[in-house]
Amino acid sequence: MRVLPSEAGKSDLLKQSLGNALAVSPKSITGFHILKRSIDARGKTVYINLSCLAFVDEPFHDRELLKFEFKDVSRASQEVLVIGAGPAGEVCAGRLGESGLEVAVVESHLIGGECSYYACMPSKALLRPGELLTEVRRIPGVAEAVTGDLDSGAVLRRRDEIIHNLDDSVQVPWLEQRKVAIYRSRARLDGERRVVAGDDTLIARKAVVVATGSSPLIPPIDGLREANPWTNREITTAKELPARLAILGGGVVGVEMAQASVTLGSQVTLVERGDRLIAREEPFAAADVEQSLREKGVDVMLGTSATAVRAEGGEVTLELDKGGPVHADELVVAIGRKLNSDDIGLDTVGLEPGNPIEVDDAMRATGSDWLYAIGDVNGRALLTHMGKYQARIAADVILGYDSGCVPSNATGARSPRVIFTDPQVAAVGYTLDAAQQDGLNVRAVDVPTQGNAGASFYGRDDARGTARLVVDDDRGVIVGATITGPEISEFLQAATIAVVGEVPLDTLFHAVPAFPTRSEVWLYLLEALGIAVPCGGPPRA
Ligand SMILES: Cc1cc2nc3c(=O)[nH]c(=O)nc-3n(C[C@H](O)[C@H](O)[C@H](O)COP(=O)(O)OP(=O)(O)OC[C@H]3O[C@@H](n4cnc5c(N)ncnc54)[C@H](O)[C@@H]3O)c2cc1C
């Protein structure tokens, strides 16, 4: 079968290419209809149209009028089909729709995905009030004005507003305004450019974009599944926090949820197999977060593995290889993510189900010119902003603006990232250790985040943290930055620009931070690097 351009007036071309198999009047040809007669599994004659499936009892004769329900026809064939409307799928579909392409998105749960309802948004809604209270208590004058504790009921109600009570109707208009058709069902690939969504078989004339995200990983620990543990979904949407909470896993989700829960009144035990928390970040960041969690009352158990789990009489018990057991009212499993690629028909297009969908820098699945994968499901960087970045790249490539994107030092594992604990951890690019492992000739400089005038207004003595730059001495550029401290997440973009833009260190001297802002930390970092006087005179260090 030939694929024809989608303008009107091609009925002759269609007939030419399909001969007697075509039973269609020119009147019914709108857009991109190509029909092919075939027999389905039950022996029924089926006319397959690249725009829809038309089931008929009798074979058609040449030139007989085949009546389509126009609405169905236009929905069933699209230029692009996007599977999954999380942040990645939404942005990609919206950008394509805005540019005039016919796009449909298929979503099995909520438009907005994990991030809007069960991840980024509710977790930050739970963390922010505690962060603010700590901040206020550090500042004389305002500390006296705030006496009581957090009102956890009000915090949870505000969280519900932020996640729109798990109702996605506020997110739908954004897609509708961009003329993106929405299918509400689970979708699977069904061969090249075909997607089965519930009872519909959809055809993508240009591309299929997989954006199915990820789910919590449940490790094979004896009794764990049977104990019905909470995941990020239950902890972020809990109507009430349990009195005693155990958390398995000291990665980003584990530490954020430990902090949110302890500040909202739970007694929290955090069990981590490794010898430190947030293992991918700089050791000083892990130490800062650990110290703060302990100070807040979290029982942090490092180098400890759960060996078995039992749930009895409303209590869950964690057996540990060292110490324990831990008794709790709920257990949250936060040991990592499983990519949603196991049940989406990857086998029908020659890919291995369950694996990350490997993509090139244009987000095209390896070896394909029509299949794209963006967001968590390609395994590159499990972060919303990176999924949205990949969505913009994929959309532009589909639109024909193949700009030959060059990956920078700030993608994949080195993407910009923030952990919203107290202190916050903001990082981009390499950690010192990762850079050395990659064979870079690097050195690190550290200065205190609070060591400048601007920090006075954040509670100079208590608002502690460290700012580190990892510098590639061969190229004279920054390849990594990590900053810890209260409310430093907004610092990250400056570091990201320096890393992605590979701004020469000497040039950074001229990027003068305003006084008295905490951004003056850059001044001290540059001084520590010995490039404080590049316009003449010897460097100081
Ligand atoms: C607790 C927690 C906190 C987080 N906080 C942050 C944060 O602060 N900042 C940050 O950048 N990242 C954060 N993340 C990560 C972030 O949530 C993910 O990286 C992001 O949601 C990935 O977006 P996505 O579009 O790839 O997938 P998802 O958001 O997972 O969306 C995928 C969508 O596809 C749908 N879907 C799946 N399979 C099918 C199918 N077969 N048919 C139809 N639809 C399907 C799903 O229903 C879902 O709506 C956090 C994660 C967790 C767990």
PDBQT file of the ligand as one rigid body, heavy atoms in Angstrom, charges set to zero:
ROOT
HETATM    1  C1  LIG A 601       7.335  11.335  44.459  1.00  0.00    +0.000 C 
HETATM    2  C2  LIG A 601       7.971  11.866  43.203  1.00  0.00    +0.000 A 
HETATM    3  C3  LIG A 601       8.345  13.191  43.146  1.00  0.00    +0.000 A 
HETATM    4  C4  LIG A 601       8.906  13.708  41.992  1.00  0.00    +0.000 A 
HETATM    5  N1  LIG A 601       9.277  15.008  41.975  1.00  0.00    +0.000 NA
HETATM    6  C5  LIG A 601       9.827  15.541  40.870  1.00  0.00    +0.000 A 
HETATM    7  C6  LIG A 601      10.198  16.895  40.829  1.00  0.00    +0.000 A 
HETATM    8  O1  LIG A 601      10.043  17.633  41.795  1.00  0.00    +0.000 OA
HETATM    9  N2  LIG A 601      10.739  17.383  39.688  1.00  0.00    +0.000 N 
HETATM   10  C7  LIG A 601      10.925  16.593  38.603  1.00  0.00    +0.000 A 
HETATM   11  O2  LIG A 601      11.427  17.083  37.588  1.00  0.00    +0.000 OA
HETATM   12  N3  LIG A 601      10.581  15.291  38.598  1.00  0.00    +0.000 NA
HETATM   13  C8  LIG A 601      10.028  14.749  39.709  1.00  0.00    +0.000 A 
HETATM   14  N4  LIG A 601       9.644  13.440  39.705  1.00  0.00    +0.000 N 
HETATM   15  C9  LIG A 601       9.781  12.660  38.466  1.00  0.00    +0.000 C 
HETATM   16  C10 LIG A 601       8.607  12.983  37.520  1.00  0.00    +0.000 C 
HETATM   17  O3  LIG A 601       7.382  12.722  38.172  1.00  0.00    +0.000 OA
HETATM   18  C11 LIG A 601       8.691  12.145  36.258  1.00  0.00    +0.000 C 
HETATM   19  O4  LIG A 601       9.979  12.269  35.699  1.00  0.00    +0.000 OA
HETATM   20  C12 LIG A 601       7.664  12.618  35.237  1.00  0.00    +0.000 C 
HETATM   21  O5  LIG A 601       6.365  12.474  35.721  1.00  0.00    +0.000 OA
HETATM   22  C13 LIG A 601       7.820  11.821  33.949  1.00  0.00    +0.000 C 
HETATM   23  O6  LIG A 601       6.950  12.317  32.997  1.00  0.00    +0.000 OA
HETATM   24  P1  LIG A 601       6.452  11.376  31.797  1.00  0.00    +0.000 P 
HETATM   25  O7  LIG A 601       5.548  12.233  30.969  1.00  0.00    +0.000 OA
HETATM   26  O8  LIG A 601       7.595  10.715  31.164  1.00  0.00    +0.000 OA
HETATM   27  O9  LIG A 601       5.620  10.210  32.511  1.00  0.00    +0.000 OA
HETATM   28  P2  LIG A 601       4.428  10.191  33.539  1.00  0.00    +0.000 P 
HETATM   29  O10 LIG A 601       4.297  11.452  34.289  1.00  0.00    +0.000 OA
HETATM   30  O11 LIG A 601       4.610   8.920  34.290  1.00  0.00    +0.000 OA
HETATM   31  O12 LIG A 601       3.154  10.086  32.609  1.00  0.00    +0.000 OA
HETATM   32  C14 LIG A 601       2.943   8.985  31.787  1.00  0.00    +0.000 C 
HETATM   33  C15 LIG A 601       1.481   8.933  31.437  1.00  0.00    +0.000 C 
HETATM   34  O13 LIG A 601       1.261   7.866  30.515  1.00  0.00    +0.000 OA
HETATM   35  C16 LIG A 601       0.073   7.186  30.861  1.00  0.00    +0.000 C 
HETATM   36  N5  LIG A 601       0.181   5.829  30.328  1.00  0.00    +0.000 N 
HETATM   37  C17 LIG A 601       1.064   4.878  30.697  1.00  0.00    +0.000 A 
HETATM   38  N6  LIG A 601       0.893   3.771  29.934  1.00  0.00    +0.000 NA
HETATM   39  C18 LIG A 601      -0.114   4.052  29.091  1.00  0.00    +0.000 A 
HETATM   40  C19 LIG A 601      -0.739   3.314  28.054  1.00  0.00    +0.000 A 
HETATM   41  N7  LIG A 601      -0.357   2.077  27.734  1.00  0.00    +0.000 N 
HETATM   42  N8  LIG A 601      -1.762   3.893  27.381  1.00  0.00    +0.000 NA
HETATM   43  C20 LIG A 601      -2.159   5.160  27.670  1.00  0.00    +0.000 A 
HETATM   44  N9  LIG A 601      -1.589   5.896  28.632  1.00  0.00    +0.000 NA
HETATM   45  C21 LIG A 601      -0.570   5.353  29.323  1.00  0.00    +0.000 A 
HETATM   46  C22 LIG A 601       0.033   7.244  32.376  1.00  0.00    +0.000 C 
HETATM   47  O14 LIG A 601      -1.295   7.076  32.856  1.00  0.00    +0.000 OA
HETATM   48  C23 LIG A 601       0.587   8.634  32.645  1.00  0.00    +0.000 C 
HETATM   49  O15 LIG A 601      -0.437   9.603  32.715  1.00  0.00    +0.000 OA
HETATM   50  C24 LIG A 601       9.099  12.882  40.859  1.00  0.00    +0.000 A 
HETATM   51  C25 LIG A 601       8.730  11.534  40.906  1.00  0.00    +0.000 A 
HETATM   52  C26 LIG A 601       8.173  11.033  42.063  1.00  0.00    +0.000 A 
HETATM   53  C27 LIG A 601       7.759   9.591  42.078  1.00  0.00    +0.000 C 
ENDROOT
TORSDOF 0
